[in-house]
Amino acid sequence: MSISTERKEFPLLYVNQHSRGVIGWGAHQMAGVECQINGISHALLVTTGLKGTGIVEEVEGVLKANGISVTIFDKVTSNPKDYECKAGTEAYLAAGCDGIVSVGGGSAHDAGKGIRIMVKNNGADTSLRDFAAFLDPHYTTRIPTYRFIDIPHVAVNTTTGTGAEGTAFAIINDEEWKYKLILIVPGVAPSVGLNDPALMRLQPPQMVAWSGMDAFCHAMEPFIGRLNMPVVHGVGIRAIKMLSENLRQAVANPKNDVAIENMAWAQYIASMAYNMGGGMGMVHGLAHMVSVLKDLHHGYTNAIMMMPVERFNAIAAPEKFKEIGEAMGLDVRYMNSVKATDITLDAIERLRGDVGIPQEPLSTFDFTDADIDHSIKWSLNDISREANPRDVTGEQVREIFRSCMD
Ligand SMILES: [Fe+2]
């Protein structure tokens, strides 16, 4: 094996441990036992509410049956906000909780992580900005000043895309800055993530599509990315294969038990690709800006930005795109890698279209030139840029956005 000669901003790479996981039908019934194992006697149950599914009530019942006291905090919204973490922190401290149980998708889990960071530091007075990961100053230089987050967290995952139930990052909206803070603090990964297909099969099809394309980006971005970590290649390429073989069927019928179980695994290992050290790229970097400015679903904005960004990135990683094509079952093995990249990108766009997501113009969401200027300012210092396979300038970001406007 040759040594990678791709330029990296920093020579040291961090390999994060993924959270313990319990995966399979009925996994949510382990929530109470996992609270006991991890020392939680009074949980703050953090959720968006998941209204109409009965899931929150079900998990609350499981916890109480195991002798765990429960205080419910259901004020989290999609794209979880800094003020929601503050309110959750106040609820946690007022009730005397000793751990978090998050129930839902990435928004619930990341809000739970944000609350744990705040409780461990200065409570509701904590500024989450102090833990935001930027390129300059590089986030790794601040890590030695952080307190290890040792507040236990049981994450009950209900969607097939986020991976946040197992990852060492929290993404929280700073509503004043209009920026998604990427919080990387040692210990912030949940103590355990429970992935239960019996809950995931209750998702509406659109959620399966949006979160599924998010998972595809979680596998693809680190696989083609500059950090180029071998551990990432294995899980990333397998996740792409599983997603391309199961996402359509899961969207067509979320109660297709084989497809949704495979999606549960695919989203899990896709998140390992970026969490274990592969990082994200500018699909997430730019999609974060669209979602924070227009309050659009994270997976949806990734699906909107993935083709323009990856067509821009294509010249940086044609051999990687060829491998992705092979994983998707395309007949590209003996093909020139540039041609194989074209075919692979067309197949990814076909998958996105098949699950009902068109290339919606950003003007549809009133995304303006001022929004582009704001996005350039923040995305260039975002750590998502670090792993992007192609160098990217502000003017190139502008061109990518402009190509998506109409
Ligand atoms: Fe994502």
Boltz pocket constraint, residues with backbone or C-beta under 6 A from the ligand:
constraints:
  - pocket:
      binder: B
      contacts: [[A, 161], [A, 162], [A, 214], [A, 215], [A, 218], [A, 284], [A, 298], [A, 302]]
      max_distance: 6.0
